[in-house]
Amino acid sequence: MEKTDIKKIVKKCLQIVFPLLLGAGILYWTYRDFHFERVWQVLDGGMNYGWMLFSLVFGVTAQLCRGLRWKLTLEPLNEYPKTANCVYSIFISYAANLVIPRVGEVSRCGILSKYDGVSFAKSLGTVVTERLIDSLCVALITGTTLLLQAPVFATFFKETGTDVGRYTQLFTSANFYLLIVCVIAICLLAFFLIRNVAVFARLRGILHNVFEGILSLRKVKNLPLFLLYTIGIWASFFLEFYVAFFSFGFSSHLGVVAALVMFAVGSIAVIVPTPNGAGPWHFAIITMMVLYGVGKEDAGIFALLVHGIQTFLIILLGIYGLAALPFVNKKK
């Protein structure tokens, strides 16, 4: 076996192992003193399954809106994939991200290239555009909640050891080092994504097509519909999270503003390259719920069950998408 092959194998292993280890490490730190027997007690009779199932409806709606929005951004490039293929590729991409974070963005472009002959480079460019739009949405949500609940955010920074007025205690906070690890992981993810896209574009000579896909937004024929889908995506994600509050007695009293704050913090946490944000998301949600008066153990149960059930939904949708694609594209 050549050295280049060994390097490729090692690289692939690191892409899978590093996110898993990072997520597992943060989960271990977050739940190191947790009593897991309480989870089974809640599942046995302390959770309202009706509300939980209702929340999952919005999880499906969010992915549907994303698939429809993607189809809209491809039309200005003279690419017209089937609506079903766009939606199912989104289902699969979310599931793929559970194995290797952010690989789903590439996999969905490959699916449309296979079944609809869509230019991989152009579709990749539209994905980049989508990510920029979504980043803007997260920034907007975070900025709004920061203005609404500035004291809560100030307390959050204080509790995590990142308060600007506590420099003397900064380096003694274990939570601060946890945040540093997450930031480093995000920087590494960004570096490898940029390098991989640049190398791929250079080898295939498709940089122009990628750039064309990025600029596809300015040529979208129905911009109001694009904005409606974008609002639908983030409103659905928020409602999926907020409705889950009513599944538990200890969180049902929390209001919309509290949910918005936690949703904003959680949306930032999932940027860390772990499977579906496992670990960083739990840490962020538990910390914020405690600030709103929820017991730490109850907050841990909420984060564990909500994240676990939502992840299970992503897996089911991914399997459904894989199974449905061949039937939808079956030649007559």
Stockholm file with secondary structure:
# STOCKHOLM 1.0

chainA/1-332         MEKTDIKKIVKKCLQIVFPLLLGAGILYWTYRDFHFERVWQVLDGGMNYGWMLFSLVFGVTAQLCRGLRWKLTLEPLNEYPKTANCVYSIFISYAANLVIPRVGEVSRCGILSKYDGVSFAKSLGTVVTERLIDSLCVALITGTTLLLQAPVFATFFKETGTDVGRYTQLFTSANFYLLIVCVIAICLLAFFLIRNVAVFARLRGILHNVFEGILSLRKVKNLPLFLLYTIGIWASFFLEFYVAFFSFGFSSHLGVVAALVMFAVGSIAVIVPTPNGAGPWHFAIITMMVLYGVGKEDAGIFALLVHGIQTFLIILLGIYGLAALPFVNKKK
#=GR chainA/1-332 SS CCHHHHHHHHHHHHHHHHHHHHHHHHHHHHTTTCCTHHHHHIIIIIBCHHHHHHHHHHHHHHHHHHHHHHHHHHGGGTCCCCHHHHHHHHHHHHHHHHHSTTTHHHHHHHHHHHHHCCCHHHHHHHHHHHHHHHHHHHHHHHHHHHHHTHHHHHHHHHHTTCCTTCHHHHTTCHHHHHHHHHHHHHHHHHHHHHHHHHHHHHHHTCHHHHHHHHGGGGGCSCHHHHHHHHHHHHHHHHHHHHHGGGGBTTTTTCCHHHHHHHHHHHHHHTTSSSGGGTTHHHHHHHHHHHHTTCCHHHHHHHHHHHHHHHHHHHHHHHHHHHHHHHHHTCCC
#=GC SS_cons         CCHHHHHHHHHHHHHHHHHHHHHHHHHHHHTTTCCTHHHHHIIIIIBCHHHHHHHHHHHHHHHHHHHHHHHHHHGGGTCCCCHHHHHHHHHHHHHHHHHSTTTHHHHHHHHHHHHHCCCHHHHHHHHHHHHHHHHHHHHHHHHHHHHHTHHHHHHHHHHTTCCTTCHHHHTTCHHHHHHHHHHHHHHHHHHHHHHHHHHHHHHHTCHHHHHHHHGGGGGCSCHHHHHHHHHHHHHHHHHHHHHGGGGBTTTTTCCHHHHHHHHHHHHHHTTSSSGGGTTHHHHHHHHHHHHTTCCHHHHHHHHHHHHHHHHHHHHHHHHHHHHHHHHHTCCC
//
